[in-house]
Amino acid sequence: AYDRYVAICRPLHYRTLLGRRACVHMAAAAWGSAFLSIVLHTANTFSPPLCKGNAVAQFFCEIPQILKLSCSDSYLREAGLLVVSACLVFGCFVFLVVSYVQILRAVLRIPSEQGRHKAFSTCLPHLAVVSLFVSTGIFAYLKPPSTSSPVLNLVVSFLYSVVPPSVNPLIYSMRNKELKDSLNRLITECF
């Protein structure tokens, strides 16, 4: 989002604001927060003793499913993970929203319709991927336990972990005119 913000709101300063140093800082922040999250999740995954077997009703070892197999009271572990994860997610979400609000304000000030269209087309692939990822994640983790069934949990975790990365290249390549034309031909021929 910051890349798009600088490209649209401060195009003449793009090379200065997004130089090598800024990219290294952003990558380090992303990797550092991911590493913190991974270490906490891994420590909480492997530290409790399991007394309800070791079979998880998922296609990968997801933390809530593993904590259900634990013999010990996992309330504090889950609360700690939830707080740390919520802080990381909230920070990223605020940064994303602030960036896109600034982009929207800048785009709406562009006098030509063609310029606004070009600016929006720069942002739409990223927004589509983020929306797909966030919506499936929200559905996976914030659905009420009463609507939870093993099959639904399996389908939702599949949607959450496989669909966004699979669709990501397709969404980003939709700006490519040749791909759009061939996709339109394919759809027209099929229907």
Phi, psi and chi 1 to 4 in degrees:
 res  aa     phi    psi   chi1   chi2   chi3   chi4
   1 ALA       -  -38.1      -      -      -      -
   2 TYR   -65.4  -37.7 -176.2   68.2      -      -
   3 ASP   -58.4  -46.4  172.9   46.8      -      -
   4 ARG   -68.2  -37.4  -79.1  138.8 -170.4   92.8
   5 TYR   -58.9  -48.5  163.5   73.9      -      -
   6 VAL   -67.1  -40.5  173.1      -      -      -
   7 ALA   -63.2  -35.1      -      -      -      -
   8 ILE   -93.6  -45.3  -68.4  170.6      -      -
   9 CYS   -85.1  -29.9  -62.2      -      -      -
  10 ARG  -136.8   59.8  -56.0 -168.9 -175.8  -87.3
  11 PRO   -62.2  -32.6   21.1  -29.3      -      -
  12 LEU   -73.8  -18.4  -61.7  176.9      -      -
  13 HIS  -103.3   11.8  -60.2  -80.5      -      -
  14 TYR   -56.5  -52.0 -172.1   83.5      -      -
  15 ARG   -64.4  -33.3  -66.8 -111.6 -174.7 -118.6
  16 THR   -73.1  -48.2  -54.1      -      -      -
  17 LEU   -74.3  -31.2  -67.2  173.6      -      -
  18 LEU  -115.4   49.0  -81.2  174.7      -      -
  19 GLY   -76.4 -173.6      -      -      -      -
  20 ARG   -59.0  -42.7  179.9  175.0  170.1   78.5
  21 ARG   -63.6  -43.8 -174.5  176.1  179.5  161.9
  22 ALA   -64.1  -40.7      -      -      -      -
  23 CYS   -65.2  -39.0  -69.4      -      -      -
  24 VAL   -65.0  -41.7  166.5      -      -      -
  25 HIS   -64.2  -43.4  -76.1  133.8      -      -
  26 MET   -65.9  -40.8  -72.4 -172.5  -70.1      -
  27 ALA   -65.5  -41.4      -      -      -      -
  28 ALA   -64.0  -40.0      -      -      -      -
  29 ALA   -64.6  -43.5      -      -      -      -
  30 ALA   -64.6  -47.7      -      -      -      -
  31 TRP   -66.6  -39.6  -68.1  -21.8      -      -
  32 GLY   -63.4  -45.8      -      -      -      -
  33 SER   -68.3  -37.1   59.9      -      -      -
  34 ALA   -65.7  -40.8      -      -      -      -
  35 PHE   -63.7  -43.1 -176.9   74.5      -      -
  36 LEU   -58.6  -46.7  173.2   66.4      -      -
  37 SER   -62.7  -43.1  178.9      -      -      -
  38 ILE   -65.4  -43.3  -71.1  167.7      -      -
  39 VAL   -62.3  -45.8  165.5      -      -      -
  40 LEU   -63.7  -43.4  -70.0  172.6      -      -
  41 HIS   -65.7  -41.9  -81.0   80.0      -      -
  42 THR   -65.9  -42.8  -57.0      -      -      -
  43 ALA   -62.4  -40.9      -      -      -      -
  44 ASN   -74.8  -21.3  -80.3  -49.4      -      -
  45 THR   -77.8  -43.3  -60.4      -      -      -
  46 PHE   -94.9   -7.0  -66.5  114.5      -      -
  47 SER   -85.0  -34.4   59.7      -      -      -
  48 PRO   -78.1  143.9   27.1  -31.9      -      -
  49 PRO   -73.1  141.9   24.1  -29.6      -      -
  50 LEU  -101.0  126.9  -57.1  178.2      -      -
  51 CYS  -121.6   -4.8   62.7      -      -      -
  52 LYS  -106.8   34.0  -61.0  174.9 -173.7  168.8
  53 GLY    90.0 -175.1      -      -      -      -
  54 ASN  -131.0   18.3   60.9   -1.2      -      -
  55 ALA   -95.1  125.2      -      -      -      -
  56 VAL  -104.3  135.0  177.7      -      -      -
  57 ALA   -85.1   50.5      -      -      -      -
  58 GLN  -141.4  171.6  -66.5  -73.7  -12.7      -
  59 PHE   -94.9    1.0   70.0   98.5      -      -
  60 PHE  -148.3  162.7   63.4   96.2      -      -
  61 CYS   -80.1   95.1  -69.0      -      -      -
  62 GLU   -92.3  141.1 -156.4  169.9   27.2      -
  63 ILE   -55.0  -50.7  -53.8  -64.1      -      -
  64 PRO   -58.5  -35.4  -24.0   32.6      -      -
  65 GLN   -68.7  -37.7  -60.0  -61.8  -33.4      -
  66 ILE   -70.1  -39.6  -66.8  172.7      -      -
  67 LEU   -65.5  -25.5  -70.2  175.9      -      -
  68 LYS   -67.0  -24.4  -72.8  178.8 -176.1  175.4
  69 LEU   -87.0   -5.4  -58.3  174.7      -      -
  70 SER   -74.2  145.3  172.3      -      -      -
  71 CYS   -79.4  -33.2  -59.6      -      -      -
  72 SER   -84.1  164.9   61.0      -      -      -
  73 ASP   -70.1  119.6 -177.0   24.8      -      -
  74 SER  -101.9   13.1   60.6      -      -      -
  75 TYR   -60.2  -47.8  174.9   74.3      -      -
  76 LEU   -65.3  -38.4  -70.7  176.0      -      -
  77 ARG   -62.7  -48.3  -69.1  177.9 -166.3  -82.2
  78 GLU   -63.6  -40.9  -72.3 -175.8   64.1      -
  79 ALA   -64.4  -42.4      -      -      -      -
  80 GLY   -62.4  -46.4      -      -      -      -
  81 LEU   -61.6  -41.1  -76.5  173.0      -      -
  82 LEU   -63.8  -42.7 -175.5   63.7      -      -
  83 VAL   -64.9  -48.6  166.9      -      -      -
  84 VAL   -63.7  -45.9  170.6      -      -      -
  85 SER   -63.7  -41.0  -61.7      -      -      -
  86 ALA   -63.9  -39.6      -      -      -      -
  87 CYS   -63.8  -44.8  -71.1      -      -      -
  88 LEU   -63.4  -46.6  -69.2  173.0      -      -
  89 VAL   -65.7  -42.5  168.7      -      -      -
  90 PHE   -63.1  -41.9 -176.0   71.0      -      -
  91 GLY   -59.9  -45.8      -      -      -      -
  92 CYS   -64.6  -40.9  -67.2      -      -      -
  93 PHE   -64.8  -43.3 -177.6   73.4      -      -
  94 VAL   -62.5  -44.6  166.3      -      -      -
  95 PHE   -59.8  -43.3 -176.7   70.5      -      -
  96 LEU   -64.3  -46.8 -168.7   75.1      -      -
  97 VAL   -64.7  -45.0  168.0      -      -      -
  98 VAL   -61.5  -42.5  167.4      -      -      -
  99 SER   -61.4  -46.2  -65.3      -      -      -
 100 TYR   -73.9  -28.0  -87.5  106.6      -      -
 101 VAL   -65.8  -43.2  164.9      -      -      -
 102 GLN   -63.4  -40.5  -65.4  -63.3  -36.3      -
 103 ILE   -62.6  -46.4  -70.4  169.5      -      -
 104 LEU   -60.6  -42.9 -175.6   61.9      -      -
 105 ARG   -61.9  -42.6  -72.2  177.8   54.7 -156.1
 106 ALA   -67.9  -40.5      -      -      -      -
 107 VAL   -66.8  -39.9  168.2      -      -      -
 108 LEU   -67.8  -18.4  -67.4  176.4      -      -
 109 ARG   -85.5  -10.2  -73.9 -170.2  -57.1 -119.4
 110 ILE   -70.2  125.5  -63.8  174.2      -      -
 111 PRO   -71.0  -35.4   19.2  -24.5      -      -
 112 SER   -89.4  144.9   71.3      -      -      -
 113 GLU   -67.3  -36.9 -173.4  175.3  -31.7      -
 114 GLN   -64.1  -39.9 -177.5 -178.2    9.1      -
 115 GLY   -64.8  -41.8      -      -      -      -
 116 ARG   -63.9  -42.0  -75.7 -168.1  -57.9  -90.2
 117 HIS   -61.5  -43.9  177.3   69.5      -      -
 118 LYS   -64.3  -41.3 -175.1  175.2 -179.4 -179.3
 119 ALA   -65.7  -43.5      -      -      -      -
 120 PHE   -65.3  -37.8  -82.9  129.6      -      -
 121 SER   -67.5  -21.5   71.0      -      -      -
 122 THR   -70.7  -35.0  -58.9      -      -      -
 123 CYS   -90.9  -28.7  -60.3      -      -      -
 124 LEU   -58.8  -42.5  -74.2  179.2      -      -
 125 PRO   -59.5  -43.1  -23.5   32.5      -      -
 126 HIS   -64.5  -43.9 -177.8 -105.2      -      -
 127 LEU   -63.1  -37.4  -81.3  175.2      -      -
 128 ALA   -64.2  -45.9      -      -      -      -
 129 VAL   -65.6  -45.0  169.4      -      -      -
 130 VAL   -63.8  -42.4  168.2      -      -      -
 131 SER   -63.5  -42.4  -61.6      -      -      -
 132 LEU   -62.1  -45.7 -178.8   64.6      -      -
 133 PHE   -65.1  -47.2 -179.7   72.5      -      -
 134 VAL   -67.3  -42.3  168.1      -      -      -
 135 SER   -66.0  -41.2   62.3      -      -      -
 136 THR   -69.3  -36.1   53.7      -      -      -
 137 GLY   -65.6  -42.3      -      -      -      -
 138 ILE   -63.0  -44.5  -74.6  172.6      -      -
 139 PHE   -63.6  -37.5 -174.3   74.5      -      -
 140 ALA   -69.4  -40.4      -      -      -      -
 141 TYR  -103.9  -16.8  -68.4  109.4      -      -
 142 LEU  -112.6   11.5  -62.4 -179.7      -      -
 143 LYS   -76.1  148.1   68.4 -176.6 -178.8  -38.3
 144 PRO   -66.1  142.6    3.3   -3.4      -      -
 145 PRO   -60.3  -25.3  -17.6   25.6      -      -
 146 SER   -66.0  -27.8   60.1      -      -      -
 147 THR   -92.5    6.5   62.1      -      -      -
 148 SER   -86.7  124.9 -176.6      -      -      -
 149 SER  -128.5  156.2   72.0      -      -      -
 150 PRO   -57.6  -40.0  -24.4   31.9      -      -
 151 VAL   -67.9  -43.6  173.7      -      -      -
 152 LEU   -63.5  -41.3 -179.4   63.5      -      -
 153 ASN   -60.4  -40.8  -73.1  -19.8      -      -
 154 LEU   -65.8  -45.3 -168.8   61.6      -      -
 155 VAL   -64.1  -44.6  169.3      -      -      -
 156 VAL   -65.9  -42.3  167.7      -      -      -
 157 SER   -65.9  -33.3   64.2      -      -      -
 158 PHE   -65.2  -46.9  175.3   79.2      -      -
 159 LEU   -60.5  -40.5  -72.3  173.4      -      -
 160 TYR   -68.7  -39.6  174.6   72.0      -      -
 161 SER   -98.5  -22.0   61.1      -      -      -
 162 VAL  -108.3  -42.2  173.9      -      -      -
 163 VAL   -65.1  -52.2  172.4      -      -      -
 164 PRO   -57.0  -47.1  -27.1   35.8      -      -
 165 PRO   -65.4  -29.5  -19.1   28.5      -      -
 166 SER   -72.9  -37.7  -58.8      -      -      -
 167 VAL   -83.7  -19.2  179.2      -      -      -
 168 ASN   -51.0  -53.0 -164.6   -1.1      -      -
 169 PRO   -62.6  -36.0  -17.6   26.6      -      -
 170 LEU   -65.5  -44.6  178.8   67.8      -      -
 171 ILE   -64.0  -44.9  -69.7  172.7      -      -
 172 TYR   -69.7  -27.9  -83.4  109.2      -      -
 173 SER   -85.6   -3.7   61.9      -      -      -
 174 MET   -67.5  -12.4  -74.1  -51.2  -71.1      -
 175 ARG   -77.7  -14.0  -68.2 -172.6   63.8 -155.6
 176 ASN   -77.0  120.8 -176.4  -25.5      -      -
 177 LYS   -63.5  -40.6 -176.2  163.7  174.6   32.5
 178 GLU   -63.4  -40.6  -68.9  126.8   14.0      -
 179 LEU   -65.1  -42.2 -176.6   71.5      -      -
 180 LYS   -60.1  -45.7  -86.7 -170.0 -153.5  174.9
 181 ASP   -62.5  -44.4  -67.1  -18.1      -      -
 182 SER   -68.7  -35.1   62.9      -      -      -
 183 LEU   -66.8  -40.8 -171.3   62.0      -      -
 184 ASN   -61.7  -42.3  -76.2  -23.2      -      -
 185 ARG   -62.2  -43.4  -82.5 -164.5  -54.1  -90.1
 186 LEU   -62.7  -44.7  179.2   68.8      -      -
 187 ILE   -66.2  -40.8  -69.5  172.5      -      -
 188 THR   -64.2  -40.9  -49.6      -      -      -
 189 GLU   -68.0  -38.2  -70.4  172.8    8.4      -
 190 CYS   -74.1  -31.9  -70.0      -      -      -
 191 PHE  -116.0      -  -59.9  106.9      -      -
